[in-house]
Amino acid sequence: MSTEPLVLLANSDTWLTESLESVLTQGGYRVLATAKRQQVLELARRYLPDGILLDMGLDQRANDNLTLCRALRAEPSISRATPIILMTAGPALRVQQIEALRAGAWELRGDPLDMEELVLRLGVYVQGKLEIDRIGAEGLVDRTSGLYNDAGMARRSAELAAFTARQGLPLACAVFQPADGVLTSVAADRLALAVQRAGRISDAVCRTGPVEFTVFAPATDETGAEGLVQRITDAVSRSAAVKLRAGFSASPAAKRPSGGRTSTSLPQPPPPSTTDLVDRARKALH
């Protein structure tokens, strides 16, 4: 995976685009350029740039030339930490700068354009965004839905596996994915919130992909896992109008010491492999 930050450069001025692209590339950025207004939002959703340089002239046919900036800032898949720098022909008047800030831009740059200063400012903003991304990746929770992310799932599922092994309880795992094709980022986030609401407090409900969800349920055997799958798929179908396919696996209850009581002086049964449970559940998707 490339470590070079990605900049989306949306400008109708061919000469300026080529000049900026050259300077940014030399500065260690990858550049995704377009001169078409209708492509900007889709490219931002698909590639999730680390910075956006946006020409206000792309909105010149609209009543509000900040419409595109507002749409980018309102898009859930684009981090709020992603800097948007607007550019405009002619001087940037104070009233325009204020409106740009209100629309979600980090700043507005007008003519004459100081390209060196622009790139240096962009670099400061992008480094801040990348640091926020790093902190988020090291966290345990998906920021959009509040569900455990991959790191959170690894930790919480290991805790549940150890607990169920000590208590002689079964542990079930279920994996859910949409049954019908690819969802937009907005629909995917709505689905994540629906899954979050359908989960139980006792379960570890995780977002393991944009539209994949994994649930670890303690004290749940195969029969209980079937019921869990039915409950979540029904709830999501009602609240998000999305049909899910699901697969599940279960680890049986470990044998407890004779007499039915756990003793710290006796060897404890090993916890089930949560990785194996997830793999088996994914293979069972239907």
N, C-alpha and C positions, 0 to 999 in steps of 0.2 A: 504494500500500500504506500502511495506517495506521501511524503511528508511536506510537500510544497503546498502552501495555501492556495485555494481556488478562488478566483475573482470573476464574478459575472459582470461583463462590460456591455452595457446596453446603450448604444449611441447611434444616431442617424448620420453623424458626420464621419465619413469614411476616413479622411485624413487624420482626424483626431483619434479615431479608434485604432488605426494602425500605429500611430505614435505612442499612444498609451499602452497598447499591447506589447510593443517593443520594449518600452521602459519597464513595464511590470515583469515581463519575462526575464529580462536581465536582472531584475531585483529578486528573483527566486520564486515568482508566482506562476501558477498555471492560470491561463486566461480562457474564458468561455465568452465569445463575443457574438452579439446579434444586433441587427438594426431594425428588427421587426417587433413592434409593440406586442403583438399577440403571442410571441414566443417567450417573453420575459418571465411571466409567472410560471409557465410550465417548466422552463429550464431551471428556475430557482427551486421548484418542488422536486424535480428529478435529481439535480446534482448537489443541492444544499451547499451553496457557495459560502466561503468564509468572509466575503466582502462583496458589496454590490456598488458599482458605479453606474448611476442611472441618469440619462439625459432627459430633462423635463420636456424637451421638444418632442419626445415620442407621444406625449399626451396633448399635443397642440390642437388636435381636432376635437378634443373633449372640452366640455364647459369648465372642468376643473383639471388643471395640468398636474395636480398632485394625486390623481385617482390611482395611478399605477403604484406610486409609493405607498399609499394607504392599503392597497390590496396586498402588497408584499408584506407589510408589517402585520396585517391581519391573518396571514396564512399560518395555520398552526404548525406546519412542518418546518417552517423557517424559524430558527432560534431568534429570540428577542435580542440576543447578544450580537447578531449579525449586523455589522455596520452598513448603513445605506448612505452613500454620499451622492447628493444630487448635483447635477451640472446644468448650467443655463447659459444661453448666448446673451452677451451683454453683461453689465454689472449686476451683482446680486444686491438688491435693495434690502434695507432692514426689514421692511414689512414682508418681503418674500422669504427672508431667512426665518422669521418668526413662524410663518405659515408652514415652512418646510419642517421645522422642528415639531410643530403640532401634528404634522402628518406622519411622524415617526422617523424622519431622516436624522442623521447625526449632524449633518451640516449641508449647506448649499454653497457651491463654488461657482463664481461667475467669471467673465472675461475682464481683464486678461488673466488667463489660467497659468498659475505657477505650478508646472508639472512636478518639479522636484518636491515642493512643499506638499502637494496633493499625495504623492506616493509615500512620503514620510509620515503624514498623518494617517493614511490608510494603514501603514505598517503598525503604528501604535494601536489603532483600533482592532486590527486583526489579531494581534498578539493577545489582547485582552479577551477576545472571543475564544481563541484557542485554549487559553487558560481555563475559562469557564467550561469548555467542552471536556478538558482533562479532568477537572474536578467532578463533573457530572458522571464521566465514565468510571471514576473510582468510587462513586456512590453506590448505593444499593437499591435505589428506587427510580423507576421511570418517571420523569418530571411531568409528563402530560397526564398520565392516568393514576399515578400513585401506586402502581403495582410494582412488585419486585422486578428488577432487571436481571440479567444473567448473573451478575456478581451477587446480587441479593438472593437469587434462587439457590446458588451454590451454597451460600452460608445457611440460609433458613432450612433448606431441605436436609442438609447434613445434621442440623440440630434436631429436626423432626425424626430423622432416621435413628439417631442415637437414643432419643426419648422413647420411641416405639419399641426399640430393641430391649431397652432396660425394663419396660413395662410389660413386655410380652404381647404387644399389640400389632396388628397388621398396618401396612402403609400402602396407600394407593396413589397412583399418578395418572393424570389425564391430560391429554394434549388436544387443543382445539384449533381449527383453522376454518376460514370461510369455505363454504362448499362451492360457491359460484364465482370463480375468477378473481381478478385483482380489484382492490378497493382504492379509491382516492385517499389521499392522506387525511382529509377531513373525515371521511367515512371510517377510516381505520381508527382514528382517535375516538370517534363516537362508539365504535365497537369495543375499544379498550375500556371505556368508562362503563359500558353495559356489562362487560365481564366482571369488572371490579364490583359493581353493585350486586351481581349475582353470587359472588363468592361468600363463603362463611368466614367469620373471624378466626375460627380454629384452623383454617386451611392456609397454605402458602399459595397465593394467587400471583402468577408471574407473567410478565410480557417478555417472551423469548424471541420475538421477531416483530416487525411492524404489524403483522396480522396473525401471529401465532401466540397462543396462551397456554401455559402449563400450570396445572394445579396439583399440589401435594396435599393429600388428605389423610391425617393420622386416624388411627382406630377405624379404618375403612378397608373392608375386604373387597373381593371381586363383585359380590352382589351389591354392596354399598357403592362401589365405583360406578356400576351401571346406573344406579339411582342418581348419583352426583352428575353424571354426564347428561342424563335426561333433564334434570332440574336446570342446569346451566344453559343447555341448548334451548329449552323452552323459554326461559327468562330472556335470553338474548334475542330470540325470535320475536318476542312480544315488544321489547323495549327498543331494539335497534333495527328490526326488520331484516336481520341477517340470518341466513341458514348456516349452521355450523356442521362440519364433520368432526368426528372425535375418535380418539383411540385411547385405551387405558391399559394399565398393567397394575398388578398388586403384589406386594410381598407378604407372605403369610405371617401370622403371629409366631414369634420365636417361642420356643419351649421355655417355660419358667422353671426355676428350681423346685424340687419336690416340696410339698406343703403349701405351694401357692404364694410364697413370700420371697421377695428378692433380697439377697444377702450380698453385701459388699465383699464378703470373704470368699464368695464363689466366683468362678470365671463368668464374665458377662458375655452373652451372645453377640457376635459382631453385627453392626448395623447393616441393613440392606444397602446395596449400591444404588444411589440415586441416579447416577449416570445410566446404569443398566435399566432402571425403571423408565426413564425418559426415552431411551432408545426403543424399548419394547412398545411403549405407548405410541411413539411416532410410526413404528412399523405397522401398528394396528389401526392406523387412521383409515376410515372408510366413509 
